[in-house]
Amino acid sequence: MIRGNRAAARSATAAACAVALLAPQGAAAPAVADEHAGRELRPDQWGMEAVGAAEAAETDDGGGVTVALIGGGVDTSHPDVSEAAARGGDFTDDGGSGPDATATPLAGIIAGRGHGQEYTGGVVGVAPGADVLSVRVPTGTGRQAAAALADGIRHAADKGVQVLVLPAGSASAEPDASVQAAVGYARSNNAVVVAPAGEGGDAYPGAYDGVLAVGAVGEDLVPTADSPASGAALVAPGAGVPAPAPGGGYAPVDGAAAAAAFAAGAAALLRAAYPQLGTGEAVDALTASAQPGGGQDAGYGAGVLDIPAAVEEAGEAAEGRPLFDEDLAEQSGRGESLLPDWAVWTGGVLLAVLGSAAGVLLWRRTGANPYDFPSREPDRRSTGDRGGAGTRSGGARRAGSGTRNSGRRRR
């Protein structure tokens, strides 16, 4: 159960967001002027608390992983994402002059890093150490839009991304063979593919084979009104989520696209912590560890995203497996390592240098908790009593085997 009464904080947040969005949108000045508003937003990031982001940050922050965000583009000048996001290919037919940066809020949810002194301003994402590759494709349906989406997916896969997010703007009731083939290509190149679950009868892109479809829940952990009754593999926060806005400032976002961003950030954490796992194993860890929600089972899929539990599940699946797995490398069809260079070339000297640099960076930026909002109850994952759920021994499963342990409950 989400803790605390945030009515007063929301009032201040709403006022700050309104001022930010009504102000003239210049280049960098409006965003910098919003630093105080960003501080007000940090405690109101209920979604981060709901999925256990602060607790998961104790294991990994997603460093070394790149998430491809396919859609309307990202405002790479926004201070919360400027260090994380880079522009990739543009597959629109407007020459880059059309509407842009509509995916900026999703980039913030995935890998926002905050800004200002000690990064205390703005919002922080699920995987603040990850990078985001923005790939622009046109919105809408039809053969031309589908072809551009397929090209964008392949472009991202060729860039070596480990997680790929499909856009809600490509929603369709019918599948497209070129997009399905591109999804398969991305997965064969070691990318976890995530998409919003279909809304209003438009099942795709979430229904493509190999795609992790994510539905939206509100702060009560009940599916939102427009969340599909079926088709979601799991659900995540997707209502009133504070996020960076294009042009500077902040605004709340709603819908399955926001929920998919939470799941993509979680996937980035798993890929960083356990790069030896295959894409299917990473997805299995996310779904196997999902928790019961706040209502009936319809619309929940496997349940509500629980990142610390997913990290634990992935750790069990990776136990005893070397960072370089020859069998996993052969699955790529290239006979090459699917791991990033930093995971393969792990000489003692390099590890020492990287460890020292990371320690200094974490100390300067975040201290013990980069999120600066309350973590959940410390006894939540103890090996003792979990509110009647007992221990995980015998009840948990490795990814892809058995049934989900329905005895574990969120407080």
Sequence and secondary structure as in RCSB ss.txt:
>XXXX:A:sequence
MIRGNRAAARSATAAACAVALLAPQGAAAPAVADEHAGRELRPDQWGMEAVGAAEAAETDDGGGVTVALIGGGVD
TSHPDVSEAAARGGDFTDDGGSGPDATATPLAGIIAGRGHGQEYTGGVVGVAPGADVLSVRVPTGTGRQAAAALA
DGIRHAADKGVQVLVLPAGSASAEPDASVQAAVGYARSNNAVVVAPAGEGGDAYPGAYDGVLAVGAVGEDLVPTA
DSPASGAALVAPGAGVPAPAPGGGYAPVDGAAAAAAFAAGAAALLRAAYPQLGTGEAVDALTASAQPGGGQDAGY
GAGVLDIPAAVEEAGEAAEGRPLFDEDLAEQSGRGESLLPDWAVWTGGVLLAVLGSAAGVLLWRRTGANPYDFPS
REPDRRSTGDRGGAGTRSGGARRAGSGTRNSGRRRR
>XXXX:A:secstr
   S  HHHHHHHHHHHHHHHHS   SSHHHHHTHHHHHHHGGG HHHHHTTHHHHTTT   TT EEEEEES   
TTSTTTTTTEEEEEE  SSTT SS  TTHHHHHHHH EEESGGG EEEE SSTT EEEEEE   S SHHHHHHHH
HHHHHHHHTT SEEE  GGG BSS  HHHHHHHHHHHHTT EEEEE  BTTB BTTTSTTEEEEEEE TTSSB T
TS SS  SEEEE SSEEEE TTSSEEEE SHHHHHHHHHHHHHHHHHH TTS HHHHHHHHHHT B  SS STT 
TT B  HHHHHHHHHHHHTT  SS HHHHHTTTS S  S HHHH   HHHHHHHHHHHHHHHHHHTTT TT S  
  TTTT SS STT   STTT   TTSS   TT    
